[in-house]
Amino acid sequence: MPRKTSSSRAAAKPTRRTPNREPRALAGTVFITRQVHFNSAHRLHNPARSQRWNEAQYGLCTNPHWHGHNYVLEVTLRGRPDPETGYIIDLGELKRILHRAVVDRCDHRNLNEEVPFLKGVIPSTENLVIAFWNEIAPLVPPPGALHCVRLYETPRNFAEYHGPAPA
């Protein structure tokens, strides 16, 4: 008698048919966050003011030879999950958006000199979250909406921005 293989046993078992059911969509607004990392150099410096003024305001951060940070960027979207996927957005797609909008343009760059969308901006953490929002928001597809951009300059220092104030 021939020996039965696991595939022949599986084929011999009757299969249960499940009725075709629509997935259940749960109502509610959800917030999802993706975190990405990049490293950049910058100098806090207001060219309209004297070096003495800049040193009083920024201390070592106005060093003309720059200084760097290992930035952590967290971006939060809000929305209602799509009934077919259960997602507001695929987090892999959100990662691609963040790389396209910020990481690929800022990583291992001098924020004062090499990033066109930051030209003329004092690259404080506060200004960076606003600038990053402006780059990310147009790329977020519906049904998601940008809720918050948070940037950690150090593990203990961060800024967050929730978008322009309603008019």
C-alpha positions in Angstrom: 0.0 0.0 0.0 1.5 3.4 -1.0 2.3 5.7 1.7 0.2 8.9 2.0 2.0 12.2 2.0 0.8 15.2 3.9 -0.3 16.9 0.7 -2.5 13.9 -0.3 -4.0 13.8 3.2 -4.8 17.5 3.0 -6.4 17.1 -0.4 -8.6 14.3 0.9 -10.1 16.3 3.7 -13.3 18.1 2.9 -13.0 21.9 3.0 -15.5 24.1 4.8 -16.9 26.9 2.9 -17.4 30.2 4.7 -20.2 32.4 3.5 -19.2 35.6 1.7 -19.4 38.3 4.3 -18.7 42.0 4.2 -16.0 43.0 6.7 -17.3 44.9 9.7 -16.2 48.6 9.6 -15.8 50.2 13.0 -16.7 53.8 13.4 -14.3 56.2 15.1 -11.4 58.6 14.6 -8.0 57.1 15.0 -4.6 58.7 15.3 -1.6 56.8 13.9 2.1 57.8 14.2 5.2 56.9 12.2 8.7 57.6 13.5 11.7 58.2 11.2 15.3 59.3 12.0 17.8 61.5 10.2 21.1 63.3 11.1 21.8 66.9 10.2 24.0 69.8 11.0 22.8 73.4 11.5 23.6 76.7 13.0 21.2 78.9 14.9 22.0 82.3 13.7 20.1 85.5 12.8 22.2 87.3 10.1 20.3 90.5 10.8 21.8 90.7 14.3 25.4 90.9 15.6 27.5 88.0 16.5 27.4 89.2 20.1 23.5 89.1 20.0 23.6 85.6 18.4 25.9 84.3 21.1 23.7 85.8 23.8 20.6 84.1 22.3 22.0 80.8 21.0 25.2 80.2 23.0 27.2 77.3 21.4 24.4 76.6 18.9 25.6 79.7 16.9 29.1 78.2 16.3 30.1 79.2 12.8 31.4 75.7 12.3 28.0 74.1 12.9 26.8 71.4 15.2 24.7 68.3 14.6 21.7 66.3 15.9 20.3 62.8 15.5 16.8 63.9 14.9 13.7 61.8 15.5 10.6 62.9 13.5 7.2 61.6 14.5 4.2 62.3 12.3 0.7 61.6 13.4 -2.3 61.3 11.0 -5.9 61.3 12.0 -8.8 59.7 10.2 -11.4 56.9 10.1 -10.2 53.5 9.0 -11.1 52.5 5.5 -13.8 49.7 5.7 -12.0 47.6 3.1 -8.4 47.7 4.5 -8.9 48.8 8.1 -6.2 51.4 7.5 -6.1 55.2 7.5 -3.0 54.7 5.4 -0.6 51.8 5.0 2.3 52.7 7.4 4.8 51.7 4.7 3.3 54.4 2.5 3.5 56.9 5.3 7.2 56.0 5.7 7.7 56.6 2.0 6.0 60.0 2.2 8.2 61.1 5.2 11.3 60.0 3.4 10.3 61.9 0.2 9.2 65.0 2.0 11.9 65.3 4.8 14.4 62.5 5.4 15.9 62.1 1.9 16.2 65.9 1.7 17.7 66.6 5.2 19.6 63.5 6.2 23.4 64.1 6.4 22.9 67.7 5.2 23.6 71.2 6.5 20.0 72.5 7.1 21.2 76.1 6.7 22.8 75.6 3.3 21.8 72.4 1.6 18.0 72.2 2.0 16.1 74.4 -0.5 12.8 74.5 1.5 14.7 75.8 4.6 16.6 78.6 2.7 16.6 81.7 4.9 14.9 80.0 7.8 16.6 79.9 11.2 16.6 76.1 11.7 15.3 76.0 15.3 13.3 72.9 16.2 10.2 75.2 16.3 10.8 76.4 12.7 11.6 72.9 11.5 8.3 71.4 12.6 6.4 74.1 10.7 8.5 73.7 7.6 8.2 69.9 7.8 4.4 70.1 8.1 4.3 72.3 5.0 6.3 69.6 3.0 4.3 66.6 4.4 0.7 67.8 4.4 0.2 68.0 0.6 1.4 64.4 0.2 -1.0 62.8 2.7 -3.8 61.1 0.7 -7.4 61.0 2.0 -9.0 59.8 4.2 -6.0 60.6 6.4 -5.2 64.1 7.5 -2.0 65.4 9.1 -2.6 65.9 12.8 0.8 66.5 14.4 4.5 66.8 13.5 6.8 66.3 16.4 10.6 66.7 16.1 13.0 65.5 18.8 16.3 67.4 18.6 17.5 65.4 21.7 15.7 62.8 23.7 14.6 65.6 26.1 14.1 68.5 23.7 11.3 68.5 21.1 8.7 70.7 19.4 5.4 69.8 17.9 3.1 71.5 15.5 -0.6 70.9 14.9 -1.0 72.9 11.7 -2.0 76.5 10.9 -4.6 78.1 13.2 -8.1 78.1 11.7 -8.8 81.4 9.9 
